[in-house]
Amino acid sequence: MTKLSNLPFVLIAILYGLSAGAFGIAYAGLYSDYASLRDGEHVTGTVTHVEPHRTYDAVQIAYGNRHLTAYPRTGEGAALPVGAQVELLASTTGVIRASQLESKCPSLGFLVAAVLGLLGTIAAIVAHRRLRFRGAPQRQPLDIVVEGIARTRNVRLAGVFLFVPIAIGFAIVPLLDPETTLAEGLGMAGLAALSLGIAAWLGAIAYRLRDPRKNPIVELIEHHPADIAWTYIREQRSRGITVLTAMIWKADRRHESIRVVRDDADTLLAELARRAPHAARGYTRELQNQYRADPARWRPAGF
């Protein structure tokens, strides 16, 4: 029995799982350091030296027989003149000024990202199981088309799973960083809108192909083959990965595309040639120019 591979969902699940683990570990580590400082020893230091710079001041603070160098922004260092007393927090992880404690508390964004990553992993696994497509025991040429459509749908849906969290990430970054400028916030908002737009476009394609056996592509091949003008296999290589796509161009200048595996490519083209013998086959620059000039030139007589 032939089973369609849902590799995109597997990869998305792995990506989400790794992201959830990374954000969870980062939050746990940062919170551990924060808690250690919060519960650390309170000591009093004395400012012994201040060296101003263009954007910050280097402030030497002595406590006991040790020294701490603080780097407040220019202007903030004025509150730490030589001889000033400074409250410090000392722990096994380091020493900080007590006033900086809350800045060491990790953002809840790490925890939220870890939870979203976990939910994304679960959703990708569920999608992998529910959208698994099994062909008939005896495959017919049209079954290859149906499997290719299911593969195309799943790749687009996996893209939705990828771009929606990216859009959310771009949207919340300015909210988590109070120092974000207006220009940076607008840039992040633009990237969020772009990512969400891509997700919506991919989602629309996936929805259109939601039923691999009943959709515009099968309708075209089974019931309106006279509208097919030109077919070929497009091969794209990127970083050692080859992706094959059956391109079906219609006489109205629109096209449909189906993801295929190499073993099915010739069979699919043969089935398209059987159903639309009038259509041009294969890719050449000459055929491309002819199609652009008059895509209806291959339409059979009487249609």
N, C-alpha and C positions, 0 to 999 in steps of 0.2 A: 504494500500500500504506500503510495506516494504521500509524503508529508511536507508541507511548505515550511521552510525554515523561517523563524521569526527572529533572526539574528539581531535586527535593530533593537528589539525590546530587551534582548539579553544584554546588549551593550549598554543600553540606557539604564537598566537595572544595576549593572556593575558600576556605572558612572555615579548614579545616585547613591549607591551603597558606600562607595569610596568617599564621596563628598560628605555624606552623613557622618562617617567615621572620622574624617579629617576635622570637620567643624566640632564634633563632639569631643574629640581628644584635645583640640585647641582650647575649647571652653573649660574643660576640666583642668588642664594645666594652668591656664591663666587664673582661674578661680582659686586653685590651690595656692598659687603665689600670693594672690590678694588676701586670702584668709590667713596665711602665714604672717604677712605684714600687719594685718588688722589685729591679730592676737599677739604680736611681737612686743618687745620691751620698749617702753617709753623712755627716751633719753633726751637730754638737753645738750645742744651743740652751740658753738660760738663761731660767728663768721670771722675768719682770719684774713681773708683776702678777696677782693672783687676786681675782676679784669673785664672791662666792658668790650664788647664787639659790636659789629654793625647791626646784627639781628638778635643777639643774645648776650647775656652776661655770664661769665664763668665765676661762680661763687664757691670759695673754699670754706668748708665748715668743719671745725675740729670737735670731736667728742671722745673723751677718754684719751687714749693714745692713737686714735685713728683719725682719718680725714674723709670727708665726703665732698665731691664736687657736684654742685647743682648748676643747671643751665637754664635759668629763667629767661623769658624774652626780654629784649631791651625795654626798659621802663619798669618792668616788674622787679628788676634787681635793685631798684631804688629802695624797696621795702626791706632789703637785706644789707644794710651798711656794715662796715667793719665793726665788730664788737657786739652786733645784735645777737640776741638769744633766739635759737630756733629749736622748735620741738621736732624730734625725730622718732621714727619707728624702726627698730632693728630686729631682724629675724635671721634665720639660717639662709634665706634666699637673697638677702641684701638689706640696704638701709635707704630710707626715703624720708623726705620731709613729711610730717604728719598731714599737712595741708594737701598733699598730693595723693592721699590714700584713695579717695573716691575715683580718681582718674585711672587707678590701677584695676578697678573693678571691671571685669570683662563685660562687653555689651551682650545684652540678651539676644542680639542678632545672631551670634554664634549658635546659641541654643535653638533659636527658631529655625535657622538654616539646617541644623542637624535633624530636627524633627521633620521639616519639609523633605529633606533628603531621604529619610526613612519612609515617609509616606509615598514619595515618588518611587522608591524601590518596590514597595508593595504594589503600587498601581501598575508599574511596568511588568511585574511578575503576573499579576492578574490579567493584564492585557495580553501577555504572551500566551497564557493558557486559554483564554476565551477566544482569541482571534486566530488560533491555530486552525489551519485549513487542511483538510484531508481530501485528496482527489479520489476518483473512482478507482477500483482495483484494476480495471482495464481502461487505460487512459486513451481518450480520443483527442484528436488535434485541438478541438475547442477547449478541452480541459486544460491545455497548456495556456491558453488565453486567460481562462478563469483563474488559474494559479498565478499567472503574471499580474493580473489585476489585484488579487489579494495581496501579493507581495508589494505592489505599488502603494496600495492603501496603507499597509502596515508601515512602510518606510515614511510616508507622509505623517501618519499618526505619531510615529516615534519622534519626528521632528517637532510636533506640537509639544510632546513631553519634554523636549529639550529647550525650546525657545520660551515657553511660558515661565519656567523658573528664572531664566535669564532676564526676562522682562521685569519680574518681581524684584530680582536682585538689583537691577539698575534703578528701580523706583524707590527702594528703601535705603539705598546707600546714603543719599543726602539726609535722610531722617536720622540715621545713626551717627552721622558726623556733623556736629554743630558748627564746625569751622568751614563747611562747604560754602563756597561763594555762589552768588546768583548765576554767574556764567557756567560754573561747574554743575549746578543744579539743573539748569536748562539743558545742558549737554546730556546729563544722565537721563532726564525726562525724554529727550529726543531718542536716545538709544533704547529706552524702555518702550516707547511707542513703535519704533522700528521693529524691535524683537516681537512685540505683540502683534504687529501687522503681519510679519512672516508666519507666526503661529496661526493666525486667523486664516491666511491664504492656504497653508498646508492643511488646516482643519477642514476648510471648504472642499478641498480635493478629496480628502479621506472620507468625508460625509457623502460626497457624490459617488464614491466607489464602495459604499458601506456594504452592499450586497454584491459579492464578486460575480454572481450569476445573473443579476438583473441590474444593469447600469447602462449608461450611454455607449460604452465601448462595445459591449456584447450586442447591444441593439444595432449598432452600426455594422458590425461584422456579420451578424446573422440575417438582419432584415433590410439593411440599406447598403450593401457592398458597392452599389453603383456610385455612391458618394465618395468612395476611396479613390484617390488620385495617385498616391505615391507612397511606397513603403520601403523601409530599410532599417538595418540595425546600427544604432549609434554606439560606438565603443569609446568610453572615457577612462583614462588611467590617471590615478593620483596616488603618489606615495606607495606604489606597488600594488594598489587595489584597482581592479578592472570592473567597471560597471557597464552592463549591456542593457540597452533600452530599445525596444521596438518602436519606431516612429511611424505613425499612420497619419499622413497628411490628406486632408479632404479637399474637394473641389471648391469649397467656400473659403479657402485659405486657413481654416482652423485645423488643429491637429489633436491627436490623442497619443499618449505614450504608455508603454507597458514595460515594467522591469522584467527581464528574462535572465535565465542562467544559460551558460554557453551550450549545454547539451540540448536545450530546447529551442535555440535560436533558429536553426535551419528548419525544424518542423513547423514552427510558428510562421515563418516566411512562406513555406510551402502551402500552408493552410490559407494564408491571406491571398496567395497567388491563385489558389483553386477557387476561392470565393469571389475574388476581384481580378480576373485574368486581364482586364483592360488596363490595370494600374501599372505605372512605372515601378521598377524594382531596383534596389541598390542605390548607392549614393555616388554621384559624380558631380563635379561643378557644373557641367553642362545641364544635367537634369535639374539641378537647383535653379539655374537661370531660366530654364524652360518653365518650371513651376511658378517662379515669381512673375514671369511674363503672362502666363495664362494657365492657372491651376485647373481649369475645367477642360483643358485640351484632351485629357485622357478619359473623360466621361464617355461611357458607351452611348451609341446612337439610340435615340428614343427616350433619353433621360434628361 
